[in-house]
């Protein structure tokens, strides 16, 4: 009996969501000791910029994947979704690295923007 991801989409979604949220909350909550994570100052400073690029790339790969599957190009869709997964994992790892060292960053903008856009 061969297990395939497409046979267990709902279960995989739940497991990956729980693992991702557990990692985020443990990093934000300070569960990860900062001494256990090597601090590379230029990398920590670059993470927000790199993550912005990664986010734009993920939007592009997801859009391309949806476009491909609507046109019946399943192989292209699969490659785009795999690339999107890699980009998501990259974003999450970099985000957790920065947050575990620096802690969460408060929103620096004006209060109305925070209340109506950021939240």
N, C-alpha and C positions, 0 to 999 in steps of 0.2 A: 504494500500500500504506500503510495507516494503522496507526501503532503506538499501542497502548493499554496503559496500566499493568497492567491485569488480565491481559494476555498475557505479561507479564514480571515477575510477582510475585516469584519467587525471585531473579532477577537484581537487581531494584530493592532488595530486602531486603538482599542482600549489599553492594551499592554504598553504600546509606545507612548501614548498620552500620559499614562500613570508614571512611567519611568521618566519621561521628560519633565513632568511637573515635580516629581520627587527631587530630581537633580536641581531644578531651578530653586525650589524652596529651601533645599539644604544649602545651596550656595548663598542665597540671599540671607538666610537665617544664621549664617556664620558657622554652620556645622563643619564645613571643610576648614581645617586649620591652615592658616596662611603660610606657616612654615613648611607645609607639605607641598606647596605649589611654588615652583621657581618663578621669581619675579624678573621679567625682562622688560625694563622700563619702556624702550621704544615700541615693543609689541603691545604693551598695555595701552599706551597712548594711541596706537594705530587701530585698535580693535573697533571703535565706533565707525571709523571710516571704511575699514575692510568689511564690516557687517553691512554697511549701507550698500556697498557694491554687490555683496553676496545677495542681499535682499532683492535688488533690481534684477540680478541674474536669475534668481529663483522665480520672480514674476514672469520673466521672459520664457523660461523653460516650461513653466506651468501653462502659460498661454499657448506656446507652441505645441505642447502635448495635447491640450484640448482641441486645438485646431487640427492636429494630425488625426486624432481618433474620430473626429467628425467627418473627416475625408476618407476614413477607412484605412489609414496607414497605421496599423496597430504596432508594427515594429518601431516606427518613429516615436509613437506615443510612449511605448515602453522605455525607450532610451531617454526621452525627455523627462519622464517621471522618475527614473533612476537618477538622472542628473539633479532633479529637484530634491530628491531625498539626500543626496550627497551635500548639496548646498545647505539644506536645513540642518544637517548634522554639523557641518562646518560652522554655521552661524551659532548653533547651540553651544558647541565646544568653546568657541572664542568668547561668547557672551558669559558663559559660566567661569571661564578663566579670569576674565576681567572683574566680574562681580565677586568672585571668591577672594580676590586680592584687594579690590577697592571698595566693595560694598555697593549697595544700590545708589544710583545718582539721582538726586531730586530734580524735578522738572524746573529748568531755569527761566522759563517764560512767564508771561503775565498770567494772573489768576483766571481771567475769563477764558483764555486759551486752554489752560489746564482743565477747567471744569467742563467745557463744552466740546473740546476737540481731543485733547490728550486722553481723557478718561473714556 
